[in-house]
Structure formats: C-alpha cells, structure tokens
Amino acid sequence: MIPVRRSPRVLPRALPLLLCPLLLCLPVAGCAHPAARTPAAAGTTAEAGIREAVAAWSRRPPERLAGIPLEGWSYEVTSVRPDGARALVRAELRYRLTGYDAAPAGSAREVELAREGAAWRVTADRPAPGAPPQLWDQGPVTVVRGEHSLVLGVGQDRGTLTGIAGEADRAVPAVSAAWPGDWARRVVVLVPASLDAMAALLGRRPTRTGAWAPSPPAGWAPRRPPPTGS
C-alpha cells in the first residue's frame, strides 16, 4: 500500500475558511447596536414615559383647587396616543369631597403633553370630548362652608354664596323632618356663573331663552288638566 503523505499546510489554510463564517455571524447574532430599537419598542418606551408623567403630575390636586376639600385625587389613564413631540391621553379623574362624598366621583378627561428633551410635561387638561366639565373648568372656584353645606361658586361674589349657604343650612333640617330616612344631612351646592354654565355642568345644551331643558324620564308624557265645568 502506497502511503499517502498529507501536507501539514492543509489544516492551517482551512481554519480561516471555517472561522470566517463564524466571525461574520457573531455581529449579526449577538452584537447588534444597543441603541437600535424597533418602532414597536420605541412606542412602548414613549407610552411608559407618558404614563409616568401623568402619574407624577396628578399625584395631588392643582394649587388653584387648594380651597376645595378634595381627597382620593387620581387620574387613571385609559389610552395613550403619541404623535411626535406631543401626546394625547384619555383618563378617568376620580376624587371625593372630604366629608361629603361616600364614593369617588368620576370624570372623563383629555390630557395633552409635550416632550421636552427626554421627558414629557403636561400642558393641558380638559374634559374629554362629549364629557361635561368640572366646575373648576369654568373658572376660579370660591368656597363657602355652612353648618350643613359646602357651596362652590364660579363668577359669584362671596356674599351671594354665603346667602346660598344659609338657605341650604335651613333646608337640611326641614328635609330631615319631612324625610327621616338615613342620609348624610350635608349638601354640596354648585353655583356656576350662568344658566349656560349650569347646562354645561349637567351635560345639557342651553335653549334659545338661555335656560336648559332636562330630558324627561322614559315613558313620561305630559298630562292634560281635567276639563272644567263637567
């Protein structure tokens, strides 16, 4: 049998050919640039930053509402819509009037944010489209406390609100005498600046006369008075 002599240079020459595919694959498999992100990942990061900004901004009521006895103040984000350097957030505002509300009141809100560098900042807060406003959306709120009442007014002088608080205080014992059921025996009175503003708070549109017309209950129909002389 004729011995086959193998050249010792075959293996060293082959190794670079075998290693080249491995070296070329390493950057593709595990050395991607850390800053490279997919659009979905970038959107998720932006949404998280927006939610954090809203949570920090809504940690306590605004200073302009300091006179109103508020507790349980929070904004629960329901949707986030980033749009470049701006974003719109839909949220549910929840709060209680201390000593008056047994359960939180709810209000649909639309919050606008702007991006400043890497951070987000709230620039506007308003009622969500189709949702009624809060009283403080209509202007600065004046607070008057009565014995049994809390009166919140916009565009009204303190003397007027004090008189309304007195009327409410006298009405509470009268209601308790007529209806001795279990109730808080405390009332909250909202006094907006106009009938149009009252209609807005109630989610109604003012009529041509400047008044507002509440919707009648289902099944209601006006009754004719009985004929006279019969």
Backbone bond lengths (Angstrom), bond angles and torsions (degrees), N, CA, C in turn:
res aa  C-N    CA-C-N  psi(-1)  N-CA   C-N-CA  omega(-1)  CA-C   N-CA-C  phi
1 M - - - 1.468 - - 1.520 107.88 -
2 I 1.283 113.74 130.35 1.464 117.77 -177.33 1.520 108.11 -81.72
3 P 1.294 117.75 123.89 1.482 119.24 -179.43 1.523 110.28 -70.07
4 V 1.357 114.09 140.91 1.468 120.77 179.28 1.505 108.13 -98.88
5 R 1.260 115.70 123.38 1.465 120.43 -179.54 1.539 108.87 -96.69
6 R 1.310 115.12 119.67 1.469 120.11 -179.95 1.514 109.63 -93.88
7 S 1.300 112.35 137.92 1.461 117.29 179.79 1.517 110.09 -76.05
8 P 1.322 117.69 130.72 1.469 119.60 179.50 1.516 112.83 -68.81
9 R 1.342 118.20 -6.59 1.476 119.65 -178.52 1.517 112.74 -88.35
10 V 1.342 118.34 -8.82 1.470 120.76 -176.03 1.509 110.34 -65.96
11 L 1.321 117.62 -48.26 1.461 121.49 -176.40 1.521 112.09 -65.76
12 P 1.352 118.42 -47.25 1.470 117.34 177.23 1.509 113.19 -59.47
13 R 1.345 118.12 -34.71 1.459 119.39 178.94 1.527 111.68 -72.16
14 A 1.328 116.73 -32.68 1.463 120.47 -177.46 1.517 112.23 -75.86
15 L 1.348 117.15 -30.41 1.461 119.78 -176.65 1.530 112.74 -58.82
16 P 1.340 117.92 -45.91 1.473 116.08 178.10 1.505 113.09 -59.65
17 L 1.352 117.27 -35.38 1.458 119.81 179.63 1.518 111.06 -67.25
18 L 1.360 117.08 -34.97 1.455 120.52 179.09 1.519 111.91 -75.60
19 L 1.334 116.99 -33.66 1.456 120.69 -176.02 1.527 112.26 -80.55
20 C 1.325 117.11 -27.47 1.463 119.73 -177.12 1.521 113.03 -58.15
21 P 1.358 118.26 -46.47 1.473 116.48 177.99 1.520 111.89 -60.74
22 L 1.352 117.47 -36.29 1.460 120.20 -179.88 1.524 110.84 -65.68
23 L 1.323 116.18 -43.80 1.456 119.71 -179.38 1.518 111.03 -66.45
24 L 1.318 116.60 -35.39 1.459 119.41 178.58 1.512 111.76 -70.87
25 C 1.321 116.52 -29.61 1.457 119.80 -177.59 1.523 112.69 -80.57
26 L 1.314 117.68 -24.95 1.460 119.68 -175.58 1.529 112.62 -58.10
27 P 1.335 119.26 -47.77 1.461 117.42 178.89 1.520 113.28 -62.13
28 V 1.344 116.60 -34.12 1.458 119.58 -179.20 1.512 110.88 -70.95
29 A 1.332 117.45 -39.32 1.458 120.70 -173.71 1.508 112.83 -82.44
30 G 1.347 118.61 -37.15 1.461 116.23 -173.49 1.489 115.38 -141.89
31 C 1.315 120.17 7.17 1.451 120.74 -175.36 1.513 111.84 -121.21
32 A 1.328 118.16 32.52 1.455 120.71 177.26 1.510 109.54 -64.94
33 H 1.320 116.45 151.22 1.460 121.01 -177.66 1.521 109.35 -64.19
34 P 1.346 117.73 131.20 1.470 119.21 -175.68 1.513 113.21 -63.22
35 A 1.339 118.84 -23.59 1.464 119.69 -177.54 1.517 112.80 -83.61
36 A 1.355 116.72 -11.47 1.460 119.96 -178.36 1.520 109.59 -72.98
37 R 1.347 117.26 122.99 1.455 121.84 -179.55 1.512 109.12 -132.71
38 T 1.288 115.47 149.62 1.447 120.05 175.43 1.525 108.44 -77.16
39 P 1.334 118.63 157.78 1.470 120.17 176.88 1.520 112.63 -56.29
40 A 1.341 117.34 -36.39 1.457 119.75 179.49 1.518 111.20 -64.33
41 A 1.356 116.64 -40.99 1.465 119.64 179.40 1.513 110.81 -66.98
42 A 1.341 117.37 -40.16 1.461 120.52 178.41 1.517 110.67 -63.44
43 G 1.340 117.21 -40.28 1.461 120.53 178.47 1.506 112.48 -64.58
44 T 1.339 115.66 -39.26 1.461 119.68 177.93 1.516 111.28 -64.50
45 T 1.337 116.53 -40.76 1.465 120.68 178.16 1.520 111.00 -64.39
46 A 1.331 117.76 -42.47 1.462 121.46 179.26 1.521 110.97 -63.56
47 E 1.339 116.90 -43.41 1.465 120.19 179.81 1.521 111.07 -62.63
48 A 1.323 117.07 -40.62 1.466 120.06 178.74 1.527 110.41 -62.46
49 G 1.334 117.04 -41.39 1.466 120.08 178.55 1.516 112.12 -65.77
50 I 1.322 117.02 -37.03 1.462 121.25 178.56 1.516 110.56 -66.46
51 R 1.318 116.82 -44.92 1.467 120.31 178.60 1.529 111.27 -61.90
52 E 1.321 116.58 -40.20 1.465 119.74 178.58 1.526 110.99 -64.90
53 A 1.329 117.03 -38.80 1.462 120.51 179.51 1.525 111.06 -64.86
54 V 1.336 117.42 -42.08 1.464 120.70 178.46 1.533 110.60 -65.85
55 A 1.321 116.92 -40.58 1.466 120.41 179.63 1.528 110.93 -63.18
56 A 1.330 117.48 -42.34 1.466 120.62 179.44 1.521 111.06 -68.09
57 W 1.331 117.02 -41.21 1.468 121.39 -178.90 1.526 111.77 -66.00
58 S 1.331 117.99 -35.72 1.467 122.21 -174.10 1.528 112.54 -97.19
59 R 1.325 116.85 16.82 1.457 118.93 -177.91 1.536 111.73 -63.69
60 R 1.322 116.81 -28.65 1.459 121.76 177.80 1.524 108.61 -145.06
61 P 1.355 118.47 158.96 1.467 119.98 179.39 1.522 111.71 -62.83
62 P 1.331 117.26 154.82 1.465 120.31 176.94 1.531 111.27 -60.09
63 E 1.321 116.16 153.78 1.462 120.75 -178.91 1.524 111.87 -61.73
64 R 1.324 117.73 -30.25 1.458 119.73 -178.84 1.530 112.30 -67.89
65 L 1.334 117.54 -12.51 1.466 121.53 177.58 1.528 111.54 -104.13
66 A 1.324 116.56 16.82 1.463 120.04 -174.22 1.525 112.45 -61.50
67 G 1.333 118.58 -28.67 1.465 120.52 -179.03 1.511 114.41 -77.11
68 I 1.327 117.73 -13.50 1.463 121.45 -179.06 1.528 108.64 -90.38
69 P 1.338 118.38 128.67 1.470 119.98 -179.06 1.530 111.59 -73.65
70 L 1.321 116.39 87.89 1.462 122.34 -176.59 1.525 110.70 -106.66
71 E 1.307 116.39 145.19 1.464 122.04 173.08 1.518 108.63 -147.85
72 G 1.337 115.67 163.38 1.465 120.24 -179.40 1.513 113.20 64.95
73 W 1.321 117.06 28.94 1.473 122.33 -175.85 1.527 109.83 -72.54
74 S 1.324 117.08 124.88 1.463 120.19 178.97 1.519 110.09 -160.15
75 Y 1.339 114.57 151.93 1.466 122.59 173.94 1.528 107.19 -115.69
76 E 1.307 116.50 118.16 1.466 121.29 177.33 1.530 108.58 -99.10
77 V 1.316 116.15 109.60 1.463 120.98 -176.77 1.519 109.92 -69.99
78 T 1.335 115.73 129.97 1.467 120.55 179.26 1.523 112.41 -109.72
79 S 1.337 117.84 -24.12 1.469 119.78 177.37 1.517 108.65 -158.54
80 V 1.349 115.44 151.41 1.462 122.98 179.75 1.526 108.25 -130.34
81 R 1.332 116.21 131.59 1.470 120.28 179.09 1.524 109.40 -130.36
82 P 1.347 117.62 89.19 1.468 119.49 176.80 1.529 110.74 -70.58
83 D 1.329 115.66 146.72 1.456 121.39 177.66 1.524 107.94 -146.63
84 G 1.329 115.71 82.32 1.450 120.29 -177.38 1.520 111.36 67.47
85 A 1.339 115.25 -120.95 1.471 120.22 -178.75 1.521 112.18 -90.49
86 R 1.314 117.64 9.06 1.464 121.99 177.98 1.518 109.10 -128.51
87 A 1.311 115.70 162.89 1.463 120.18 179.18 1.522 109.39 -153.95
88 L 1.323 115.62 146.41 1.458 122.41 174.40 1.515 108.50 -116.13
89 V 1.313 115.54 134.12 1.467 121.83 -178.18 1.523 108.37 -124.00
90 R 1.305 117.13 133.38 1.464 122.18 169.85 1.534 106.79 -98.28
91 A 1.327 115.28 134.85 1.456 119.81 -176.16 1.526 109.30 -146.53
92 E 1.316 115.05 159.40 1.462 122.34 175.27 1.517 107.98 -108.36
93 L 1.341 115.65 113.80 1.459 120.78 176.52 1.523 108.91 -81.40
94 R 1.331 115.37 131.56 1.468 120.70 176.68 1.525 108.76 -128.07
95 Y 1.329 115.16 139.34 1.461 120.67 179.20 1.525 109.07 -162.65
96 R 1.321 115.89 166.46 1.464 122.79 173.90 1.520 108.96 -131.90
97 L 1.318 116.09 146.11 1.459 121.38 170.05 1.517 107.28 -86.28
98 T 1.309 116.69 116.31 1.465 122.07 -173.25 1.523 110.69 -57.92
99 G 1.344 114.39 124.67 1.455 120.24 178.35 1.507 114.35 86.45
100 Y 1.337 117.26 -4.02 1.463 119.90 -176.88 1.522 112.73 -125.50
101 D 1.302 118.19 -36.83 1.464 121.39 -177.22 1.520 110.36 -97.62
102 A 1.338 115.80 124.33 1.464 119.70 175.34 1.521 111.08 -81.48
103 A 1.328 116.92 -26.56 1.472 122.17 -179.68 1.523 108.32 -132.45
104 P 1.337 117.38 155.38 1.466 119.72 -179.31 1.523 112.18 -64.32
105 A 1.321 115.65 142.34 1.459 121.55 170.39 1.527 108.11 -86.24
106 G 1.325 116.48 150.93 1.459 120.93 -178.72 1.514 111.37 -120.54
107 S 1.332 116.14 148.82 1.459 121.54 179.85 1.525 108.89 -152.43
108 A 1.342 116.75 127.09 1.468 121.06 179.22 1.522 109.00 -78.71
109 R 1.347 116.36 128.62 1.456 121.45 -175.81 1.523 111.54 -126.86
110 E 1.319 114.96 156.97 1.460 122.51 172.51 1.531 107.32 -121.71
111 V 1.328 115.91 121.35 1.463 122.29 -176.74 1.520 107.99 -112.08
112 E 1.329 116.40 132.28 1.460 122.03 179.31 1.528 109.16 -107.91
113 L 1.333 116.93 138.05 1.458 122.05 179.99 1.521 110.00 -129.21
114 A 1.333 114.65 155.75 1.462 122.11 174.62 1.522 108.29 -128.78
115 R 1.323 115.75 142.65 1.460 120.34 179.66 1.519 109.29 -89.23
116 E 1.311 115.42 129.74 1.458 122.63 176.99 1.521 107.73 -122.47
117 G 1.319 116.23 99.50 1.457 120.32 -173.99 1.520 109.62 70.80
118 A 1.322 115.71 -122.18 1.463 120.04 178.99 1.519 112.22 -97.59
119 A 1.334 117.66 -0.73 1.464 121.12 -175.60 1.531 110.36 -110.84
120 W 1.338 115.06 161.47 1.455 122.46 177.62 1.523 108.79 -113.27
121 R 1.352 116.07 143.75 1.460 121.08 -179.72 1.527 109.04 -132.91
122 V 1.347 116.24 135.83 1.462 121.29 177.87 1.520 108.89 -73.39
123 T 1.342 116.62 127.97 1.462 121.83 -178.94 1.524 113.02 -113.05
124 A 1.326 118.18 -18.42 1.465 120.10 -178.77 1.520 109.68 -156.95
125 D 1.312 115.23 150.12 1.464 122.90 177.00 1.517 107.49 -142.93
126 R 1.313 117.06 122.52 1.459 120.95 -175.15 1.527 109.49 -148.00
127 P 1.334 117.56 167.51 1.464 119.21 175.25 1.526 110.78 -61.49
128 A 1.312 116.72 143.28 1.462 120.07 175.04 1.526 108.99 -65.11
129 P 1.325 118.26 152.08 1.465 120.75 179.29 1.534 111.26 -52.48
130 G 1.321 115.51 126.48 1.459 121.00 179.94 1.510 114.54 88.10
131 A 1.325 118.42 -7.78 1.461 121.46 -178.86 1.530 109.70 -95.90
132 P 1.337 118.38 143.94 1.465 119.63 177.60 1.522 110.85 -69.81
133 P 1.325 117.68 153.40 1.463 120.64 179.64 1.521 111.65 -78.10
134 Q 1.314 115.44 166.52 1.451 121.56 166.23 1.529 108.41 -88.01
135 L 1.325 116.69 160.27 1.464 119.72 -177.61 1.523 110.81 -57.15
136 W 1.340 117.49 -40.41 1.468 119.70 -177.07 1.529 113.02 -71.22
137 D 1.328 117.93 -11.91 1.461 119.48 172.50 1.528 111.12 -69.13
138 Q 1.337 116.76 -19.26 1.459 121.00 -176.35 1.523 113.13 -92.78
139 G 1.330 117.24 -5.59 1.458 119.46 178.08 1.514 111.46 146.31
140 P 1.343 116.76 179.32 1.474 120.79 178.58 1.529 111.19 -59.99
141 V 1.325 116.04 138.25 1.458 121.94 -175.73 1.529 110.03 -100.99
142 T 1.336 115.95 130.23 1.464 122.45 172.72 1.519 108.00 -99.46
143 V 1.329 116.49 134.12 1.468 122.13 -175.04 1.522 109.23 -113.85
144 V 1.335 115.90 129.45 1.469 122.37 174.91 1.517 107.54 -128.64
145 R 1.318 116.66 128.99 1.469 121.61 179.29 1.525 110.12 -104.67
146 G 1.311 115.40 129.56 1.453 121.01 173.74 1.518 110.53 -105.37
147 E 1.315 115.93 -173.93 1.467 119.64 179.54 1.521 111.52 -67.46
148 H 1.314 115.88 -40.52 1.477 121.12 179.71 1.523 111.86 -121.38
149 S 1.323 118.60 9.37 1.465 120.08 -169.72 1.516 111.51 -137.90
150 L 1.321 113.17 156.28 1.464 122.91 171.07 1.521 106.41 -127.77
151 V 1.333 116.48 117.36 1.457 121.47 -176.71 1.520 108.57 -110.15
152 L 1.327 116.21 125.93 1.468 123.31 179.21 1.518 107.69 -118.24
153 G 1.327 116.89 121.48 1.454 120.27 -176.24 1.507 113.29 -129.50
154 V 1.329 115.74 150.85 1.472 123.45 174.94 1.525 107.67 -126.69
155 G 1.336 116.70 129.66 1.453 120.01 178.86 1.510 113.36 71.55
156 Q 1.326 118.41 20.74 1.460 123.50 179.99 1.529 109.27 -123.40
157 D 1.342 116.22 145.19 1.457 118.62 178.03 1.527 109.60 -78.69
158 R 1.322 115.88 157.85 1.461 120.80 -176.03 1.522 112.25 -62.43
159 G 1.321 117.23 -33.38 1.463 119.51 179.04 1.522 111.98 -62.04
160 T 1.320 116.18 -42.92 1.472 120.08 177.66 1.520 111.12 -62.33
161 L 1.319 116.93 -44.34 1.463 120.72 -178.78 1.527 110.87 -67.57
162 T 1.331 117.82 -34.69 1.466 120.87 177.60 1.532 110.20 -64.88
163 G 1.340 116.03 -40.10 1.466 118.89 176.65 1.513 112.21 -63.73
164 I 1.327 117.10 -39.40 1.470 120.76 178.27 1.526 109.99 -66.05
165 A 1.335 117.33 -38.44 1.459 120.21 177.65 1.522 110.63 -62.69
166 G 1.329 117.30 -39.35 1.466 120.25 177.63 1.522 111.62 -62.86
167 E 1.339 116.92 -42.40 1.465 120.09 178.36 1.525 110.99 -63.60
168 A 1.330 116.10 -40.65 1.467 119.56 178.92 1.527 111.16 -65.61
169 D 1.326 117.06 -39.48 1.469 120.67 179.23 1.527 110.89 -62.64
170 R 1.318 117.21 -38.51 1.470 119.97 178.49 1.512 111.67 -73.12
171 A 1.328 116.76 -27.59 1.465 119.43 -178.07 1.523 112.18 -75.24
172 V 1.336 117.68 -30.20 1.467 120.15 -175.45 1.529 111.70 -61.77
173 P 1.347 120.96 -49.97 1.475 119.28 177.41 1.527 112.61 -62.43
174 A 1.347 116.90 -34.17 1.460 119.63 178.96 1.528 110.80 -65.27
175 V 1.332 116.22 -41.46 1.466 119.54 177.78 1.523 110.34 -66.21
176 S 1.326 117.16 -39.87 1.464 120.48 179.89 1.521 111.13 -63.12
177 A 1.347 117.09 -36.55 1.462 120.40 178.69 1.522 111.17 -69.29
178 A 1.329 116.66 -37.43 1.463 119.92 -178.82 1.519 112.03 -80.31
179 W 1.308 116.65 -28.27 1.468 121.37 -177.70 1.528 107.89 -134.45
180 P 1.319 116.69 87.00 1.471 120.47 -174.07 1.530 113.76 -77.52
181 G 1.292 117.42 21.72 1.464 120.22 178.96 1.515 111.65 -71.49
182 D 1.332 115.35 177.38 1.453 121.38 -178.85 1.524 109.42 -83.31
183 W 1.337 116.58 109.65 1.456 120.84 175.31 1.524 108.63 -145.60
184 A 1.297 117.03 168.56 1.468 121.37 -169.87 1.524 113.31 -69.21
185 R 1.330 117.14 -21.83 1.471 121.68 -176.64 1.534 112.22 58.60
186 R 1.292 114.76 32.32 1.462 122.96 174.44 1.521 107.17 -141.30
187 V 1.316 116.18 144.09 1.462 119.51 -176.84 1.526 109.90 -131.79
188 V 1.323 115.11 151.44 1.462 122.81 172.70 1.520 107.52 -114.03
189 V 1.321 116.26 128.26 1.462 121.77 -179.07 1.532 108.68 -117.15
190 L 1.326 116.53 124.01 1.460 122.38 175.49 1.521 109.03 -100.37
191 V 1.318 116.54 128.02 1.465 121.71 -177.81 1.529 108.58 -123.47
192 P 1.318 118.09 90.75 1.479 120.00 177.84 1.519 110.74 -74.47
193 A 1.323 115.53 177.06 1.458 120.59 -173.60 1.520 113.29 -76.94
194 S 1.334 118.61 -22.63 1.464 120.70 -174.81 1.522 109.69 -155.84
195 L 1.338 114.60 171.58 1.458 119.73 175.98 1.525 111.14 -65.97
196 D 1.327 116.43 -36.03 1.466 119.39 177.04 1.522 110.57 -62.24
197 A 1.337 116.12 -41.02 1.463 119.71 178.76 1.524 110.63 -66.36
198 M 1.332 117.44 -37.06 1.465 120.44 176.70 1.526 110.30 -64.35
199 A 1.334 116.30 -42.04 1.463 119.93 178.35 1.526 110.58 -60.01
200 A 1.337 117.11 -40.09 1.462 120.45 179.20 1.522 110.98 -63.79
201 L 1.329 117.76 -42.08 1.465 120.89 179.29 1.523 111.27 -61.34
202 L 1.317 115.96 -33.08 1.462 121.04 -178.92 1.525 112.50 -89.22
203 G 1.332 116.26 0.40 1.455 119.00 -179.30 1.510 113.32 73.83
204 R 1.342 116.93 26.65 1.466 122.02 179.82 1.523 110.03 -114.26
205 R 1.306 115.13 159.45 1.459 120.24 174.76 1.519 108.55 -99.83
206 P 1.331 116.98 137.49 1.459 118.78 178.84 1.518 111.23 -67.10
207 T 1.324 116.10 151.15 1.457 120.99 177.44 1.519 109.03 -85.68
208 R 1.320 116.19 179.34 1.464 120.35 -179.36 1.527 111.52 -64.06
209 T 1.317 116.75 -27.38 1.465 120.24 -178.79 1.521 111.60 -81.39
210 G 1.355 117.51 -3.33 1.464 120.04 -178.77 1.507 112.39 91.52
211 A 1.320 117.46 -4.75 1.463 120.47 177.25 1.511 108.74 -93.24
212 W 1.327 115.77 178.12 1.450 119.33 176.67 1.511 108.32 -126.46
213 A 1.319 115.33 149.10 1.457 120.74 -176.17 1.513 109.27 -117.77
214 P 1.341 118.49 109.79 1.458 120.03 177.53 1.513 110.86 -68.02
215 S 1.312 115.95 150.60 1.455 120.53 178.85 1.519 109.83 -72.84
216 P 1.328 118.70 135.95 1.463 120.08 178.04 1.515 110.52 -71.02
217 P 1.334 118.00 156.32 1.454 120.38 177.97 1.517 111.65 -66.20
218 A 1.315 115.81 158.00 1.465 120.57 -179.52 1.522 110.13 -60.58
219 G 1.310 115.40 135.31 1.452 120.43 177.83 1.518 113.80 85.61
220 W 1.333 117.14 -0.49 1.460 119.51 -178.41 1.512 110.54 -81.52
221 A 1.321 115.44 142.32 1.456 120.60 175.44 1.525 107.64 -144.37
222 P 1.336 118.15 143.20 1.469 119.73 179.86 1.512 110.96 -64.61
223 R 1.335 114.82 142.30 1.466 119.77 179.22 1.526 109.81 -101.45
224 R 1.322 115.77 137.67 1.468 120.44 176.84 1.511 108.85 -81.21
225 P 1.340 117.40 141.55 1.447 118.93 176.22 1.523 110.72 -67.69
226 P 1.337 118.05 150.80 1.466 119.08 -179.55 1.536 110.80 -65.00
227 P 1.323 117.80 146.71 1.472 120.38 -179.01 1.519 109.49 -64.89
228 T 1.337 116.54 143.73 1.440 121.07 179.21 1.524 109.89 -91.13
229 G 1.326 115.32 153.88 1.467 120.47 176.83 1.499 113.97 76.90
230 S 1.348 118.54 18.33 1.465 119.62 179.43 1.481 109.88 -121.23
